[in-house]
Amino acid sequence: MPLFFASAPQGIAEPLKQELIEMGLKVVDMSPGGVAFESSWEGCYRANLCSRLASRILKPVLDFIAYQPEELYTQIQKHDFTKYIKPTQTLCVDVVVRDSKLADQRFVAMKVKDAVVDQFREKFGIRPDVDNKDPDLRIHVRANKNSFAVSVDTSGNSLFQRGYRKEAVEAPLKENLAAGLLKLTEWDQKSPLVDFMCGSGTFLVEAAMMALNMAPGIHRHKFGFQKWLNFDRGVWDGLVNEVIEAERTELDFELFGYDIDRKAILKAKENAKRAGVEHVIQFKSEPVATVEPPVEKGMAIVNPPYGTRIGDEDNLKDVYRDLGYTLKHRFKGWDCWILSGNKDLIMDLKLKSTRRHFVFNGGIECRFLKYSTF
Ligand SMILES: C[S@@+](CC[C@H](N)C(=O)[O-])C[C@H]1O[C@@H](n2cnc3c(N)ncnc32)[C@H](O)[C@@H]1O
């Protein structure tokens, strides 16, 4: 069975593991950066189409130690890259190097690219061009302490790019991180959900797609593996039909999105429409200070601004105070999860959290905290 690696935002590996197991994939390892699984190519297609949490599905192809450019070149040549694409297609090499003798990432990328294109030149007399924006084959090279891991990227563009979000506010959450956070809350997908500061609507659209059993990749136009020589269109079409047939059309509860910014609400509505879930979400422009519970009971999730990315900390103190007040006095009995990258602002909620997770959002370590008000 081929081995694949599903990468994920830090803090999300555990729910990603559960998700892959529920998909019927055989998980063989987990690290903070993601989950390794064994599967047929159909399983790889399925993970690309149906994983809400994965950032990419990679296929590891080489692991080796290299200190010198010649060693790197020789090691890369041990894998046959000509089996993925034709010499008339395009490729790119994406490199991250840490604590290694070969420290210059651009040099490593060039050496790997040379080794790969030389394989094509030897076999066909011509070589693939490099396309850094939209290549047919993306090769990932990660090196740590001279130990290299090379994989080919079956996803192409990162899987958080679902295709429904064309409009975003400043500092939107990546879609797969929003889905991962929803999984961490253990939301039952049957109870009303409120986002007090919904921005572009990411939490709500992801939650609606989960509850409607809509595959996260159903609106995407392309995946990396679709351009490869071994792509099996019959298997892919069968899979797409299967997931479309499993979709629900209606829910017997609603989701509610608020934001002080009218433009954000318009964007969120457009995104929800593109995702095909606008009929289950009610959006309204309203500041958190005045929001009343739209139903008796449910769960809230919110990603308030937190200074390091947008806004100014002094003004934000009021926003956090308003959020804390609304939760304590109007949303009694609700569970609320808050994602914030600013410890000081969290104190301004004047509430005590009952659970916490640490996750990374755009390189910033954030707390994801649960508050239960009685
Ligand atoms: C970090 S963004 C949320 C991003 C969102 N999770 C997304 O993925 O697009 C924070 C949002 O809080 C909203 N906001 C700021 N102050 C607010 C307030 N007092 N009441 C309601 N919304 C507020 C902003 O307009 C902004 O859209």
Ligand as a Chemical Component Dictionary entry (heavy atoms), coordinates in Angstrom:
data_LIG
# 
_chem_comp.id                   LIG 
_chem_comp.type                 NON-POLYMER 
_chem_comp.pdbx_formal_charge   0 
_chem_comp.three_letter_code    LIG 
# 
loop_
_chem_comp_atom.comp_id 
_chem_comp_atom.atom_id 
_chem_comp_atom.alt_atom_id 
_chem_comp_atom.type_symbol 
_chem_comp_atom.charge 
_chem_comp_atom.model_Cartn_x 
_chem_comp_atom.model_Cartn_y 
_chem_comp_atom.model_Cartn_z 
_chem_comp_atom.pdbx_ordinal 
LIG C1  C1  C 0  -10.386 38.257 13.014 1  
LIG S1  S1  S 1  -11.840 38.805 12.223 2  
LIG C2  C2  C 0  -12.795 37.334 12.108 3  
LIG C3  C3  C 0  -12.382 36.557 10.907 4  
LIG C4  C4  C 0  -13.299 35.409 10.619 5  
LIG N1  N1  N 0  -13.159 34.326 11.579 6  
LIG C5  C5  C 0  -13.025 34.922 9.203  7  
LIG O1  O1  O 0  -12.549 33.779 9.040  8  
LIG O2  O2  O -1 -13.232 35.676 8.263  9  
LIG C6  C6  C 0  -12.645 39.672 13.484 10 
LIG C7  C7  C 0  -13.999 40.238 13.106 11 
LIG O3  O3  O 0  -14.531 40.855 14.278 12 
LIG C8  C8  C 0  -15.352 41.909 13.848 13 
LIG N2  N2  N 0  -15.580 42.813 15.007 14 
LIG C9  C9  C 0  -14.705 43.653 15.597 15 
LIG N3  N3  N 0  -15.296 44.288 16.626 16 
LIG C10 C10 C 0  -16.566 43.812 16.725 17 
LIG C11 C11 C 0  -17.666 44.070 17.596 18 
LIG N4  N4  N 0  -17.570 44.935 18.595 19 
LIG N5  N5  N 0  -18.812 43.413 17.390 20 
LIG C12 C12 C 0  -18.930 42.516 16.364 21 
LIG N6  N6  N 0  -17.928 42.240 15.500 22 
LIG C13 C13 C 0  -16.753 42.878 15.684 23 
LIG C14 C14 C 0  -14.556 42.534 12.728 24 
LIG O4  O4  O 0  -15.400 43.312 11.875 25 
LIG C15 C15 C 0  -13.962 41.318 12.036 26 
LIG O5  O5  O 0  -14.757 40.908 10.948 27 
# 
loop_
_chem_comp_bond.comp_id 
_chem_comp_bond.atom_id_1 
_chem_comp_bond.atom_id_2 
_chem_comp_bond.value_order 
_chem_comp_bond.pdbx_ordinal 
LIG C1  S1  SING 1  
LIG S1  C2  SING 2  
LIG S1  C6  SING 3  
LIG C2  C3  SING 4  
LIG C3  C4  SING 5  
LIG C4  N1  SING 6  
LIG C4  C5  SING 7  
LIG C5  O1  DOUB 8  
LIG C5  O2  SING 9  
LIG C6  C7  SING 10 
LIG C7  O3  SING 11 
LIG C7  C15 SING 12 
LIG O3  C8  SING 13 
LIG C8  N2  SING 14 
LIG C8  C14 SING 15 
LIG N2  C9  SING 16 
LIG N2  C13 SING 17 
LIG C9  N3  DOUB 18 
LIG N3  C10 SING 19 
LIG C10 C11 SING 20 
LIG C10 C13 DOUB 21 
LIG C11 N4  SING 22 
LIG C11 N5  DOUB 23 
LIG N5  C12 SING 24 
LIG C12 N6  DOUB 25 
LIG N6  C13 SING 26 
LIG C14 O4  SING 27 
LIG C14 C15 SING 28 
LIG C15 O5  SING 29 
# 
